[in-house]
């Protein structure tokens, strides 16, 4: 291949070919590409000498320190500067890339106008950003599905548990006055269960919104005492059949304002999950006690039971997905996980403590809406 063809090839590739003569001084060994005029005020032609101007090629001047070491060691291959942006004489940024090469006894410097490479790199970065967003969306969608599964499991299992207990009691009542009372409870729960089953899939989007959108306004915030009282009424018969008691701590001021940040139906579900958990892990003739404490900016909920407690090796993973107690009697192992992700989403915390007298204390703390304080 003739030198003319080779020179034209470098021009077509937007590559300037320079041979090192001295530190910072180079000879142009091929026809200069047109873009060089936009960076260098020198009138350069084939065979002319070029002093690398540090003002026009500031990044290149830094790269030459590494290039000198590369040439001095007579290394094989090539040393790349990587892409960099440089302002031309008109003040516009363009992208360049330089290579140092040892060719026989010659020390060669190639400078390439790398606009296509830069655009491709930017394209890859954009793809990476989009993939990251897609990944985050998949994680979010996956969490939504997990929340939905949790809702299905606990809604169906919780209501069926109350229905079955009431129907079991009816077998011994022979439709006495007490039997009629339990029958009425069973009917109410049956109706509620039917509505849940029918609407749960249609209400998926609403369920998700209730997790993501929560109330911080003082006038519309949920009341945790109301959630506790309704849950206690719901589990009254369930606890009675095992000779267990579910009670409210004696020091709770029921006239106080117990509103918290959150959403009422989710808050009800959290309290229900914790109460059901206490029922399943407590022995007969035991008592579970719900406490509420008003703090300056938070409300603390506690639930103390007289069960066997949580084994120490399980405490760290207690609120993780699919974590279950030692007897594996949980509802799919996602009840406490659901409680944690919801409470943390509302700006609260949740935890477990072993009781000195035996049993467990499950607690969570939720912020009070603006305008409510002790």
LINHUGI-V748388 format. One record per run of one state. SS is the DSSP state (@ for helix, = for strand, . for the rest). FROM is the first residue (numbers start at 1). TO is the last residue. If there is no record, write none. Layout:
{{SS;FROM;TO} {SS;FROM;TO}}
//
This chain:
{{.;1;2} {@;3;12} {.;13;14} {=;15;22} {.;23;24} {=;25;28} {.;29;33} {@;34;38} {.;39;48} {=;49;51} {.;52;57} {@;58;72} {.;73;77} {=;78;80} {.;81;83} {=;84;87} {.;88;92} {=;93;103} {.;104;105} {=;106;113} {.;114;114} {@;115;173} {.;174;176} {@;177;199} {.;200;203} {@;204;212} {.;213;214} {=;215;215} {.;216;221} {=;222;223} {@;224;234} {.;235;235} {@;236;241} {.;242;244} {=;245;248} {.;249;258} {=;259;260} {.;261;261} {=;262;262} {.;263;263} {@;264;280} {.;281;286} {=;287;294} {.;295;297} {=;298;304} {.;305;311} {@;312;315} {.;316;334} {@;335;345} {.;346;348} {=;349;354} {.;355;359} {=;360;367} {.;368;374}}
//
